[in-house]
Amino acid sequence: MPTQANSVKRFVAYFSMEIALENAMPSYSGGLGVLAGDTIRAAADLRLPMVAVSLLYRRGFFSQHLSEDGTQTEEPVEWKVEDFLKEENARVSVPLENRRVELRAWRYMVKGVRGFEVPVYFLDADLPANAEWDRNLTGGLYGGDSYYRLCQEVLLGIGGVRMLRMMGYEDLTRYHMNEGHAALLSLELLGAEAMKAGRTAINGEDIEKVRAKCVFTTHTPVPAGHDRFPIEYLTRVFPQQSKFFDLKDAAVADLVKRSLQAETNYPNLEEAAASGAHLNMTYLALSLSKYVNGVAKQHGVTSRQMFPEVPIEAITNGVHAGTWTSPPFQQLFDRQIAQWREDNYSLRSALGMPPEEVWSAHLIAKHDLMERVREKTGLQLDEEVFTIGFARRATGYKRADLILADLDRLRQIAKNAGQFQIIYAGKAHPNDGGGKDIIRHIFHAKKALRKAIPIVFLDEYNLELGGKITSGVDLWLNTPQFPLEASGTSGMKAALNGVPSLSILDGWWAEGHIEGVTGWSIGESWRGLGPADVHTDNTKEAESLYSKLENVILPMFYKEPKQYVQIMQHAIAINGSFFNTQRMVQQYITDAYLR
Ligand SMILES: *Cc1c(COP(=O)(O)O)cnc(C)c1O
């Protein structure tokens, strides 16, 4: 039965382990999911015939509690799936070990600016026909061990392709894997090609046909960040694998060798398992995709160094402009810039908007943020004081505490150059001890600096709070350790709201930065260099940050406010008009989907 969703011919299937669509739906943990949601919104705006697939997480991503000293504890999020999603009738089953796991799908329709809709399906294993352990596979996002995780990826990749087929999506010609978690979809496509030819084993022709359909976006700039699973997990999950991978076929043997990062061919997967080999999901996806890209130009350079054997291009990430522009700026753009939602490029004319109106819109956004701070913490921050924002997943390489390296220096800067305050937010992944230490360190500094430099840490960082912070501060701070921030997107949200960045020249900022025009850099430029050529130095980078703040940014904000507003307008016109998912999806269409 054709439904409203599949009555449109759809060509692109977008697979992502997490997709952020609504604040109250805990279907994401961070940047990857936010990017996926923004990608789908832009696809709907552009009337791109796309359909998207993810997994349902009944326990969601956790709710964050912070004690007096900043110790984080986590609780599951209760949410009613039926309040947000519509159940589909279709059922498919996926082989797992010697069982079959039955799956259903829940649909969410993302509506674009011109009314075109993109369906998003969340796969759900919580059905009475399934064993308890299987039902729980769509329970938690990044919750279980590595085997649990592999089984989740089986449901996403294999179950996702089967579900789309079952629901009548017969025109799909591109399968886009957003990160390696979805790489197993390629095995299902291979199996389908073999079956069409009346075989159970795959061969080189199947591989070529599947490669022509697959697009892979890698997001991780370090080898350790890529998903790997012991081969014995794979043989355990797929007891039938020996009928599928005929390693006497040269093309199949080569695919397996590459996906295992092996030096030599194995006669069979059992032997690979016995020698401790791992399946690397990134290598599997790289081997089976015609088009591969990193998420910023610098990340393309880093990825090509990591995977020299395949061509890797770059499409720089974006954010969905209509979603991340705060209400006061939406109203300003609606008055000043015709059709900016349909045509984000037209934001370039923000350069010609009356500066007083830009400043007034900013003051409203800043006031909204300060109200939220008061509701959450009881603290009333001074709205006249220069405010720095930092909201991100709390994890080592993002170095949320780089600015807190020397507290005496900070006190001095506030005395010499003008008052400032810092608003923080961010969750640490439950098992990230280093990330949790950073939150405690911020709480410690907050006590030590007390009135000299007010610091607040807002708990429960999510889409809604992210929107408030990125639009309500005067400066967006970004201090990742090069080259670990593949792209970063929160600074793009800030730019749309006229908030300039002070940032390490990594990820998108290596492209978005024009010194003193769109914001400011911290440290030196490593443009084009890879991780092996670069040695970062926390002390030197902290000093660079302090010196920009003391000598350039604070003096301009307090003494040359007109100049500051000009930078705000450049942030919108130069960066907001470009670092959005409308431009990004257009590049995916021309570079990846139509190729
Ligand atoms: C934008 C956003 C992110 C990603 O921000 P980065 O700068 O890429 O770290 C993560 N979480 C939430 C809630 C966001 O809104």
Ligand as a Chemical Component Dictionary entry (heavy atoms), coordinates in Angstrom:
data_LIG
# 
_chem_comp.id                   LIG 
_chem_comp.type                 NON-POLYMER 
_chem_comp.pdbx_formal_charge   0 
_chem_comp.three_letter_code    LIG 
# 
loop_
_chem_comp_atom.comp_id 
_chem_comp_atom.atom_id 
_chem_comp_atom.alt_atom_id 
_chem_comp_atom.type_symbol 
_chem_comp_atom.charge 
_chem_comp_atom.model_Cartn_x 
_chem_comp_atom.model_Cartn_y 
_chem_comp_atom.model_Cartn_z 
_chem_comp_atom.pdbx_ordinal 
LIG C1 C1 C 0 25.324 21.818 17.695 1  
LIG C2 C2 C 0 25.266 20.836 18.791 2  
LIG C3 C3 C 0 26.313 19.919 18.969 3  
LIG C4 C4 C 0 27.556 19.917 18.094 4  
LIG O1 O1 O 0 28.391 20.991 18.418 5  
LIG P1 P1 P 0 29.954 20.953 18.113 6  
LIG O2 O2 O 0 30.394 22.339 18.005 7  
LIG O3 O3 O 0 30.115 20.216 16.817 8  
LIG O4 O4 O 0 30.598 20.225 19.240 9  
LIG C5 C5 C 0 26.211 18.987 19.985 10 
LIG N1 N1 N 0 25.129 18.962 20.796 11 
LIG C6 C6 C 0 24.110 19.833 20.668 12 
LIG C7 C7 C 0 22.950 19.756 21.595 13 
LIG C8 C8 C 0 24.149 20.796 19.657 14 
LIG O5 O5 O 0 23.121 21.660 19.530 15 
# 
loop_
_chem_comp_bond.comp_id 
_chem_comp_bond.atom_id_1 
_chem_comp_bond.atom_id_2 
_chem_comp_bond.value_order 
_chem_comp_bond.pdbx_ordinal 
LIG C1 C2 SING 1  
LIG C2 C3 SING 2  
LIG C2 C8 DOUB 3  
LIG C3 C4 SING 4  
LIG C3 C5 DOUB 5  
LIG C4 O1 SING 6  
LIG O1 P1 SING 7  
LIG P1 O2 DOUB 8  
LIG P1 O3 SING 9  
LIG P1 O4 SING 10 
LIG C5 N1 SING 11 
LIG N1 C6 DOUB 12 
LIG C6 C7 SING 13 
LIG C6 C8 SING 14 
LIG C8 O5 SING 15 
# 
